[in-house]
Amino acid sequence: MVGHKVGLTSAAMQEQFGIDQPDSGLLLDYMAVAEDRELPLGDLVAPRVEGELAFRLGADLSGADVGEKAIRDAVAGTFLALEVIDSRYGFEGLTLADSVADNAACGRFVLGTAVPGLVPELGGEHLTLTVDGAVAASGFGRAILGDPIRSVAWLVHRLDAFGTGLRAGDVVLAGAVHASLPLGAGQTVAVSSSRLPQAVLHVA
């Protein structure tokens, strides 16, 4: 396990799947795709892609009383990320229970190069997703529960209910800023913003 993802954090994603609350899943090492490698599409069932903000933690976080200041202080790096969601059930008629049972539909992820520490005022960060160089989607960081740090707070509090928490070194995908898009063979997908290095996914 290398971290966690929080899903369904934006109105666009909740509306797309008809689910009105976030969920979370585990990031496993095999899910990470390096930017210089290709993702074999045949390994997945119904892949879709999202542009996201992500963090790496420099300190443990646990407890029901953990606040946003403690989370901001714990962030060691800020990334742009691409998450490839996938569902063994398919996405048509997906329920919250389906998503939770399927590890919050996490399939693969790509991280851009980290900016050290917490980039301030991420609510105003505008992310642009391109597919083969053409703009396909965009959104602001505030789409993620108003502020992506709140997504991490939601996760810490959720994990506390199960007697666990986040660890130093964990990656946290905070959520998408737009509705997910179908992922196709041969595509190159990138997410960019003004203050963070882009993340790029090449699909075989």
BAKOL-134666 format. One line per 8 residues: number of its first residue (from 0); their letters; for each residue x, y, z of N, C-alpha, C. Coordinates in nm, 4 decimals, padded with zeros to 6 digits. Layout:
BEGIN
NUM) A) X/Y/Z/X/Y/Z/X/Y/Z; ...
REM end
This chain:
BEGIN
0) MVGHKVGL) 00.0843/-00.1191/00.0000/00.0000/00.0000/00.0000/00.0875/00.1237/00.0000; 00.0597/00.2175/-00.0905/00.1410/00.3389/-00.0996/00.0590/00.4645/-00.0687; -00.0688/00.4491/-00.0400/-00.1510/00.5654/-00.0085/-00.2985/00.5372/-00.0229; -00.3732/00.6457/-00.0439/-00.5189/00.6386/-00.0486/-00.5715/00.7315/-00.1576; -00.6912/00.7035/-00.2037/-00.7624/00.7957/-00.2918/-00.8954/00.8310/-00.2280; -00.9372/00.9535/-00.2527/-01.0721/00.9954/-00.2154/-01.1473/01.0199/-00.3450; -01.2635/00.9595/-00.3579/-01.3416/00.9734/-00.4797/-01.4739/01.0415/-00.4565; -01.5364/01.0809/-00.5654/-01.6693/01.1425/-00.5604/-01.6706/01.2673/-00.4728
8) TSAAMQEQ) -01.5655/01.3485/-00.4866/-01.5534/01.4689/-00.4042/-01.6069/01.5941/-00.4734; -01.6338/01.5856/-00.6027/-01.6838/01.7031/-00.6753/-01.8287/01.6821/-00.7162; -01.8994/01.7919/-00.7329/-02.0383/01.7831/-00.7786/-02.0455/01.7155/-00.9147; -01.9460/01.7423/-01.0014/-01.9472/01.6831/-01.1354/-01.9409/01.5315/-01.1295; -01.8554/01.4784/-01.0411/-01.8432/01.3331/-01.0302/-01.9662/01.2724/-00.9633; -02.0183/01.3391/-00.8607/-02.1378/01.2868/-00.7932/-02.2568/01.2840/-00.8885; -02.2699/01.3887/-00.9685/-02.3796/01.3925/-01.0660/-02.3603/01.2869/-01.1743; -02.2360/01.2649/-01.2154/-02.2095/01.1681/-01.3210/-02.2528/01.0268/-01.2810
16) FGIDQPDS) -02.2314/00.9923/-01.1535/-02.2608/00.8559/-01.1105/-02.3815/00.8463/-01.0177; -02.4459/00.9595/-00.9879/-02.5664/00.9563/-00.9070/-02.5419/00.9145/-00.7632; -02.4256/00.9505/-00.7101/-02.3884/00.9184/-00.5716/-02.3576/01.0495/-00.5006; -02.4158/01.0694/-00.3826/-02.4128/01.2015/-00.3203/-02.3139/01.2163/-00.2057; -02.2134/01.1281/-00.1976/-02.1136/01.1416/-00.0914/-01.9812/01.0818/-00.1377; -01.8710/01.1266/-00.0768/-01.7403/01.0725/-00.1154/-01.7237/00.9272/-00.0729; -01.6216/00.8640/-00.1300/-01.5763/00.7339/-00.0836/-01.4247/00.7319/-00.0908; -01.3636/00.6234/-00.0476/-01.2169/00.6172/-00.0493/-01.1716/00.4758/-00.0773
24) GLLLDYMA) -01.0478/00.4652/-00.1251/-00.9882/00.3358/-00.1535/-00.8387/00.3404/-00.1305; -00.7737/00.2264/-00.1472/-00.6307/00.2140/-00.1247/-00.5552/00.2252/-00.2564; -00.4394/00.2902/-00.2522/-00.3469/00.2922/-00.3651/-00.2419/00.1845/-00.3397; -00.2286/00.0926/-00.4340/-00.1310/-00.0144/-00.4239/-00.0167/00.0117/-00.5217; 00.1004/-00.0426/-00.4922/00.2187/-00.0059/-00.5698/00.2042/-00.0369/-00.7182; 00.1357/-00.1469/-00.7529/00.1250/-00.1822/-00.8943/00.0360/-00.0858/-00.9731; -00.0422/-00.0030/-00.9035/-00.1310/00.0917/-00.9701/-00.0576/00.2138/-01.0239; 00.0630/00.2402/-00.9743/00.1384/00.3583/-01.0163/00.1961/00.3357/-01.1556
32) VAEDRELP) 00.1738/00.4325/-01.2452/00.2255/00.4261/-01.3823/00.3250/00.5401/-01.3994; 00.4490/00.5069/-01.4351/00.5503/00.6097/-01.4586/00.5189/00.6850/-01.5875; 00.5550/00.8124/-01.5922/00.5232/00.8947/-01.7086/00.5937/00.8467/-01.8355; 00.7037/00.7718/-01.8209/00.7758/00.7240/-01.9394/00.7344/00.5820/-01.9784; 00.6273/00.5318/-01.9178/00.5775/00.3983/-01.9502/00.4380/00.4090/-02.0103; 00.3973/00.3020/-02.0812/00.2628/00.2974/-02.1377/00.1722/00.2113/-02.0510; 00.0456/00.2495/-02.0448/-00.0544/00.1704/-01.9740/-00.1226/00.0775/-02.0733; -00.1108/-00.0545/-02.0549/-00.1824/-00.1478/-02.1434/-00.3331/-00.1440/-02.1138
40) LGDLVAPR) -00.4097/-00.0965/-02.2071/-00.5529/-00.0793/-02.1832/-00.6222/-00.2137/-02.1599; -00.5663/-00.3205/-02.2159/-00.6279/-00.4512/-02.1994/-00.6261/-00.5031/-02.0574; -00.5484/-00.4396/-01.9679/-00.5448/-00.4819/-01.8281/-00.6684/-00.4349/-01.7520; -00.7501/-00.3469/-01.8128/-00.8609/-00.2834/-01.7427/-00.9940/-00.3219/-01.8064; -01.1035/-00.2949/-01.7335/-01.2375/-00.3371/-01.7764/-01.3124/-00.2235/-01.8458; -01.3264/-00.1115/-01.7762/-01.4044/00.0022/-01.8281/-01.3357/00.1324/-01.7886; -01.2125/00.1555/-01.8352/-01.1319/00.2663/-01.7830/-01.1821/00.4046/-01.8219; -01.1741/00.4949/-01.7246/-01.2037/00.6358/-01.7432/-01.0937/00.7143/-01.6730
48) VEGELAFR) -01.0726/00.8392/-01.7141/-00.9608/00.9155/-01.6611/-01.0085/01.0480/-01.6021; -00.9345/01.0931/-01.4997/-00.9676/01.2165/-01.4277/-00.8401/01.2941/-01.3988; -00.8484/01.4274/-01.4049/-00.7410/01.5132/-01.3596/-00.7635/01.5508/-01.2141; -00.6576/01.5392/-01.1331/-00.6726/01.5550/-00.9878/-00.5574/01.6342/-00.9273; -00.5781/01.6721/-00.8009/-00.4713/01.7215/-00.7147/-00.4371/01.6125/-00.6143; -00.3091/01.6041/-00.5785/-00.2653/01.4986/-00.4882/-00.1577/01.5524/-00.3949; -00.1363/01.4801/-00.2856/-00.0382/01.5208/-00.1843/00.0447/01.4001/-00.1412; 00.1670/01.4291/-00.0966/00.2447/01.3305/-00.0219/00.2627/01.3843/00.1195
56) LGADLSGA) 00.2406/01.2988/00.2181/00.2472/01.3417/00.3572/00.3882/01.3266/00.4136; 00.4250/01.4206/00.4994/00.5526/01.4136/00.5681/00.5391/01.3765/00.7140; 00.4153/01.3545/00.7590/00.3902/01.3188/00.8986/00.2644/01.2328/00.9058; 00.2547/01.1537/01.0110/00.1343/01.0742/01.0337/00.0165/01.1657/01.0664; -00.1026/01.1231/01.0284/-00.2255/01.1952/01.0608/-00.3306/01.0938/01.1045; -00.3826/01.1110/01.2245/-00.4884/01.0221/01.2701/-00.5684/01.0918/01.3798; -00.6929/01.0483/01.3937/-00.7776/01.1008/01.4997/-00.8968/01.1788/01.4486; -01.0050/01.1700/01.5224/-01.1286/01.2368/01.4824/-01.1198/01.3880/01.4956
64) DVGEKAIR) -01.0212/01.4377/01.5720/-01.0113/01.5817/01.5964/-00.9062/01.6499/01.5098; -00.8498/01.5776/01.4124/-00.7482/01.6382/01.3253/-00.8133/01.7473/01.2403; -00.7560/01.8659/01.2439/-00.8110/01.9784/01.1695/-00.7310/02.0111/01.0455; -00.7788/02.1083/00.9693/-00.7158/02.1418/00.8422/-00.5760/02.2001/00.8610; -00.5500/02.2721/00.9705/-00.4158/02.3277/00.9917/-00.3138/02.2161/01.0067; -00.3484/02.1131/01.0848/-00.2562/02.0008/01.1037/-00.2301/01.9307/00.9718; -00.3315/01.9219/00.8880/-00.3143/01.8568/00.7585/-00.2241/01.9411/00.6686; -00.2465/02.0719/00.6666/-00.1616/02.1587/00.5844/-00.0155/02.1466/00.6276
72) DAVAGTFL) 00.0072/02.1427/00.7586/00.1438/02.1319/00.8109/00.2071/01.9982/00.7759; 00.1251/01.8954/00.7561/00.1769/01.7605/00.7306/00.2096/01.7350/00.5837; 00.1657/01.8235/00.4942/00.1882/01.8002/00.3506/00.3342/01.8271/00.3155; 00.4006/01.7245/00.2603/00.5402/01.7375/00.2211/00.5559/01.7700/00.0736; 00.4538/01.7415/-00.0069/00.4618/01.7686/-00.1498/00.3249/01.7738/-00.2125; 00.3111/01.8562/-00.3158/00.1852/01.8734/-00.3877/00.2056/01.8331/-00.5341; 00.1116/01.7569/-00.5888/00.1227/01.7063/-00.7254/-00.0026/01.7379/-00.8058; 00.0135/01.7391/-00.9373/-00.0963/01.7078/-01.0278/-00.0955/01.5569/-01.0489
80) ALEVIDSR) -00.2126/01.5004/-01.0721/-00.2234/01.3558/-01.0904/-00.3309/01.3238/-01.1925; -00.3154/01.2101/-01.2549/-00.4199/01.1494/-01.3364/-00.4593/01.0194/-01.2697; -00.5880/01.0024/-01.2467/-00.6358/00.8747/-01.1961/-00.7174/00.8052/-01.3039; -00.6865/00.6794/-01.3255/-00.7674/00.5959/-01.4138/-00.8613/00.5149/-01.3247; -00.9892/00.5480/-01.3311/-01.0854/00.4706/-01.2544/-01.1340/00.3544/-01.3400; -01.1728/00.2470/-01.2725/-01.2170/00.1265/-01.3422/-01.3133/00.0528/-01.2506; -01.4062/-00.0190/-01.3076/-01.5050/-00.0894/-01.2258/-01.5340/-00.2266/-01.2829; -01.5218/-00.3260/-01.1985/-01.5587/-00.4614/-01.2378/-01.7085/-00.4722/-01.2652
88) YGFEGLTL) -01.7855/-00.3789/-01.2097/-01.9309/-00.3798/-01.2262/-01.9759/-00.2980/-01.3477; -01.8815/-00.2231/-01.4087/-01.9217/-00.1235/-01.5068/-01.9745/-00.0013/-01.4333; -01.9826/00.1113/-01.5012/-02.0246/00.2343/-01.4345/-02.1734/00.2642/-01.4496; -02.2408/00.1926/-01.5340/-02.3845/00.2138/-01.5505/-02.4574/00.1621/-01.4271; -02.5305/00.2524/-01.3587/-02.6060/00.2123/-01.2410/-02.5202/00.1837/-01.1192; -02.3971/00.2318/-01.1181/-02.3062/00.2090/-01.0059/-02.3637/00.2689/-00.8779; -02.3567/00.1936/-00.7681/-02.4017/00.2429/-00.6385/-02.2817/00.2695/-00.5488; -02.3040/00.3387/-00.4369/-02.1961/00.3632/-00.3415/-02.1407/00.2312/-00.2898
96) ADSVADNA) -02.2274/00.1359/-00.2611/-02.1809/00.0052/-00.2127/-02.0937/-00.0638/-00.3162; -02.1322/-00.0540/-00.4442/-02.0501/-00.1113/-00.5508/-01.9112/-00.0486/-00.5506; -01.9079/00.0832/-00.5403/-01.7812/00.1549/-00.5467/-01.6911/00.1181/-00.4296; -01.7483/00.1156/-00.3089/-01.6697/00.0802/-00.1906/-01.6172/-00.0626/-00.2028; -01.7017/-00.1544/-00.2496/-01.6607/-00.2942/-00.2633/-01.5510/-00.3111/-00.3666; -01.5408/-00.2188/-00.4605/-01.4431/-00.2279/-00.5685/-01.3296/-00.1283/-00.5484; -01.2952/-00.1021/-00.4205/-01.1826/-00.0142/-00.3865/-01.1981/00.1248/-00.4466; -01.3200/00.1768/-00.4401/-01.3504/00.3108/-00.4907/-01.3107/00.3265/-00.6372
104) ACGRFVLG) -01.3200/00.2164/-00.7112/-01.2972/00.2149/-00.8560/-01.1569/00.2580/-00.8955; -01.0591/00.2446/-00.8061/-00.9235/00.2856/-00.8400/-00.8571/00.1799/-00.9273; -00.8097/00.2233/-01.0458/-00.7421/00.1325/-01.1365/-00.5927/00.1594/-01.1447; -00.5555/00.2790/-01.1865/-00.4153/00.3193/-01.1996/-00.4043/00.4688/-01.1686; -00.2808/00.5162/-01.1481/-00.2611/00.6599/-01.1289/-00.1219/00.7004/-01.1758; -00.1116/00.8269/-01.2165/00.0144/00.8887/-01.2577/00.0321/01.0158/-01.1772; 00.1511/01.0367/-01.1234/00.1823/01.1603/-01.0519/00.2781/01.2449/-01.1343; 00.2539/01.3755/-01.1378/00.3518/01.4667/-01.1932/00.4655/01.4858/-01.0936
112) TAVPGLVP) 00.5615/01.5692/-01.1278/00.6702/01.6013/-01.0352/00.6150/01.6860/-00.9209; 00.6559/01.6535/-00.7997/00.6032/01.7239/-00.6823/00.6633/01.8630/-00.6683; 00.5820/01.9564/-00.6214/00.6291/02.0844/-00.5694/00.6427/02.0666/-00.4182; 00.7596/02.0981/-00.3597/00.7769/02.0749/-00.2165/00.6749/02.1506/-00.1321; 00.6281/02.0854/-00.0268/00.5345/02.1468/00.0656/00.3952/02.1602/00.0063; 00.3146/02.2388/00.0734/00.1771/02.2627/00.0298/00.1712/02.3878/-00.0565; 00.1254/02.3742/-00.1785/00.1018/02.4917/-00.2628/-00.0197/02.5654/-00.2066; -00.0083/02.6940/-00.1773/-00.1181/02.7658/-00.1129/-00.2357/02.7917/-00.2070
120) ELGGEHLT) -00.3508/02.8100/-00.1464/-00.4722/02.8521/-00.2174/-00.5023/02.7624/-00.3376; -00.5036/02.6329/-00.3125/-00.5283/02.5376/-00.4202/-00.6715/02.5426/-00.4718; -00.7610/02.6022/-00.3951/-00.8979/02.6162/-00.4449/-00.9050/02.6934/-00.5742; -00.8110/02.7858/-00.5935/-00.8091/02.8664/-00.7140/-00.7230/02.8099/-00.8257; -00.6630/02.6934/-00.8040/-00.5786/02.6332/-00.9073/-00.6667/02.5777/-01.0191; -00.6393/02.6203/-01.1416/-00.7201/02.5768/-01.2554/-00.6480/02.4645/-01.3278; -00.7096/02.3476/-01.3330/-00.6529/02.2307/-01.3982/-00.7152/02.2136/-01.5366; -00.6323/02.1805/-01.6336/-00.6784/02.1556/-01.7695/-00.6346/02.0163/-01.8125
128) LTVDGAVA) -00.7291/01.9368/-01.8583/-00.7013/01.8021/-01.9073/-00.7037/01.8043/-02.0596; -00.5989/01.7508/-02.1204/-00.5951/01.7389/-02.2659/-00.5853/01.5917/-02.3053; -00.6465/01.5591/-02.4175/-00.6362/01.4262/-02.4774/-00.5796/01.4451/-02.6175; -00.4613/01.3902/-02.6398/-00.3912/01.4071/-02.7677/-00.3774/01.5543/-02.8048; -00.3506/01.6364/-02.7042/-00.3247/01.7778/-02.7247/-00.4462/01.8679/-02.7279; -00.5664/01.8117/-02.7335/-00.6893/01.8922/-02.7382/-00.7508/01.9008/-02.5990; -00.7948/02.0195/-02.5598/-00.8575/02.0365/-02.4284/-00.9866/01.9552/-02.4223; -00.9971/01.8712/-02.3187/-01.1130/01.7840/-02.3046/-01.1939/01.8131/-02.1791
136) ASGFGRAI) -01.1311/01.8732/-02.0773/-01.2024/01.9036/-01.9521/-01.1163/01.9995/-01.8712; -01.1790/02.0673/-01.7768/-01.1049/02.1561/-01.6875/-01.1864/02.1800/-01.5618; -01.1221/02.2357/-01.4612/-01.1914/02.2676/-01.3371/-01.0953/02.3263/-01.2365; -01.1509/02.3865/-01.1323/-01.0723/02.4480/-01.0259/-01.0598/02.3545/-00.9067; -00.9532/02.3742/-00.8297/-00.9324/02.2945/-00.7098/-01.0475/02.3016/-00.6123; -01.1201/02.4126/-00.6128/-01.2323/02.4272/-00.5196/-01.3454/02.3283/-00.5491; -01.3432/02.2669/-00.6673/-01.4446/02.1651/-00.6966/-01.4325/02.0459/-00.6028; -01.3151/02.0289/-00.5405/-01.2906/01.9169/-00.4502/-01.3317/01.9588/-00.3093
144) LGDPIRSV) -01.4585/01.9414/-00.2777/-01.5148/01.9731/-00.1445/-01.4864/02.1167/-00.1018; -01.4710/02.2076/-00.1980/-01.4435/02.3473/-00.1661/-01.2969/02.3787/-00.1512; -01.2163/02.2799/-00.1101/-01.0720/02.2920/-00.0923/-01.0180/02.1505/-00.0820; -00.9175/02.1115/-00.1620/-00.8704/01.9729/-00.1565/-00.8183/01.9286/-00.0200; -00.7773/02.0228/00.0644/-00.7360/01.9854/00.2001/-00.8545/01.9255/00.2775; -00.9751/01.9719/00.2482/-01.0931/01.9157/00.3154/-01.1145/01.7708/00.2765; -01.0720/01.7350/00.1566/-01.0801/01.5959/00.1145/-00.9902/01.5081/00.2013; -00.8700/01.5569/00.2306/-00.7794/01.4818/00.3184/-00.8376/01.4737/00.4595
152) AWLVHRLD) -00.8967/01.5832/00.5067/-00.9604/01.5817/00.6397/-01.0728/01.4792/00.6444; -01.1547/01.4748/00.5403/-01.2623/01.3754/00.5338/-01.2043/01.2347/00.5444; -01.0924/01.2106/00.4747/-01.0299/01.0787/00.4758/-00.9760/01.0436/00.6140; -00.9078/01.1369/00.6774/-00.8537/01.1103/00.8115/-00.9651/01.0733/00.9073; -01.0750/01.1474/00.9029/-01.1860/01.1203/00.9935/-01.2531/00.9873/00.9607; -01.2624/00.9545/00.8325/-01.3193/00.8255/00.7933/-01.2318/00.7107/00.8436; -01.1017/00.7236/00.8244/-01.0119/00.6167/00.8673/-01.0128/00.5998/01.0186; -01.0295/00.7099/01.0908/-01.0332/00.7014/01.2367/-01.1480/00.6124/01.2842
160) AFGTGLRA) -01.2589/00.6139/01.2110/-01.3721/00.5292/01.2486/-01.3375/00.3813/01.2406; -01.2316/00.3483/01.1635/-01.1870/00.2093/01.1518/-01.0597/00.1840/01.2322; -01.0227/00.2813/01.3170/-00.9083/00.2634/01.4046/-00.7731/00.2772/01.3367; -00.7672/00.3525/01.2290/-00.6406/00.3693/01.1581/-00.6261/00.5139/01.1117; -00.5241/00.5416/01.0330/-00.5013/00.6785/00.9875/-00.4060/00.6799/00.8702; -00.3524/00.7971/00.8393/-00.2560/00.8139/00.7321/-00.1150/00.8127/00.7894; -00.0197/00.7696/00.7058/00.1185/00.7587/00.7502/00.2085/00.8516/00.6712; 00.3171/00.8945/00.7333/00.4182/00.9717/00.6608/00.4621/00.8929/00.5385
168) GDVVLAGA) 00.4698/00.9598/00.4250/00.5058/00.8952/00.2999/00.3868/00.8571/00.2145; 00.2681/00.8526/00.2732/00.1487/00.8185/00.1958/00.1215/00.9233/00.0889; 00.0756/00.8756/-00.0273/00.0195/00.9613/-00.1309/-00.1312/00.9641/-00.1122; -00.1910/01.0812/-00.1243/-00.3366/01.0940/-00.1182/-00.3844/01.1634/-00.2449; -00.4627/01.0928/-00.3249/-00.5319/01.1548/-00.4378/-00.6579/01.2194/-00.3825; -00.6661/01.3529/-00.3931/-00.7730/01.4256/-00.3243/-00.9054/01.4227/-00.3983; -00.9036/01.3976/-00.5310/-01.0290/01.3934/-00.6049/-01.0196/01.4689/-00.7359; -01.1166/01.4456/-00.8217/-01.1191/01.5047/-00.9552/-01.1873/01.6408/-00.9544
176) VHASLPLG) -01.1477/01.7253/-01.0493/-01.2080/01.8581/-01.0619/-01.3102/01.8635/-01.1753; -01.3333/01.7509/-01.2423/-01.4273/01.7461/-01.3556/-01.4840/01.6056/-01.3630; -01.5844/01.5864/-01.4429/-01.6401/01.4530/-01.4653/-01.5385/01.3674/-01.5408; -01.5386/01.2374/-01.5130/-01.4431/01.1475/-01.5772/-01.4725/01.1310/-01.7257; -01.3666/01.0976/-01.8005/-01.3763/01.0795/-01.9449/-01.3341/00.9378/-01.9831; -01.3944/00.8813/-02.0876/-01.3517/00.7479/-02.1325/-01.2065/00.7504/-02.1769; -01.1353/00.6419/-02.1491/-00.9952/00.6313/-02.1867/-00.9830/00.5347/-02.3041; -00.9134/00.5764/-02.4091/-00.9036/00.4958/-02.5292/-00.7616/00.4541/-02.5619
184) AGQTVAVS) -00.7483/00.3463/-02.6365/-00.6173/00.2968/-02.6783/-00.5448/00.4008/-02.7625; -00.4127/00.4135/-02.7397/-00.3295/00.5037/-02.8178/-00.3343/00.6487/-02.7747; -00.4138/00.6826/-02.6754/-00.4254/00.8219/-02.6333/-00.3063/00.8653/-02.5479; -00.2790/00.9945/-02.5515/-00.1905/01.0580/-02.4548/-00.2730/01.1614/-02.3801; -00.2829/01.1434/-02.2498/-00.3638/01.2302/-02.1657/-00.2708/01.3081/-02.0729; -00.2945/01.4367/-02.0571/-00.2120/01.5192/-01.9693/-00.3007/01.6127/-01.8886; -00.2584/01.6406/-01.7661/-00.3251/01.7424/-01.6857/-00.2201/01.8462/-01.6485; -00.2566/01.9740/-01.6611/-00.1627/02.0827/-01.6345/-00.2310/02.1934/-01.5571
192) SSRLPQAV) -00.1485/02.2773/-01.4929/-00.1980/02.3966/-01.4248/-00.0843/02.4971/-01.4194; -00.1135/02.6147/-01.3683/-00.0137/02.7219/-01.3756/00.1023/02.7042/-01.2788; 00.0810/02.6361/-01.1665/00.1848/02.6306/-01.0636/00.2408/02.4912/-01.0376; 00.1875/02.3904/-01.1054/00.2299/02.2534/-01.0791/00.2736/02.1854/-01.2086; 00.3799/02.1037/-01.2039/00.4223/02.0314/-01.3233/00.3152/01.9329/-01.3694; 00.3025/01.9186/-01.5006/00.1973/01.8345/-01.5541/00.2215/01.6867/-01.5235; 00.1125/01.6117/-01.5283/00.1172/01.4655/-01.5226/00.0698/01.4137/-01.6574; 00.1369/01.3118/-01.7090/00.1098/01.2613/-01.8434/00.0915/01.1101/-01.8399
200) LHVA) -00.0079/01.0616/-01.9110/-00.0344/00.9197/-01.9245/-00.0364/00.8815/-02.0717; 00.0442/00.7811/-02.1068/00.0439/00.7253/-02.2419/-00.0261/00.5903/-02.2381; -00.1242/00.5732/-02.3264/-00.2028/00.4500/-02.3280/-00.1621/00.3666/-02.4489; -00.1330/00.2391/-02.4240/-00.0937/00.1497/-02.5332/-00.2154/00.1124/-02.6163
REM end
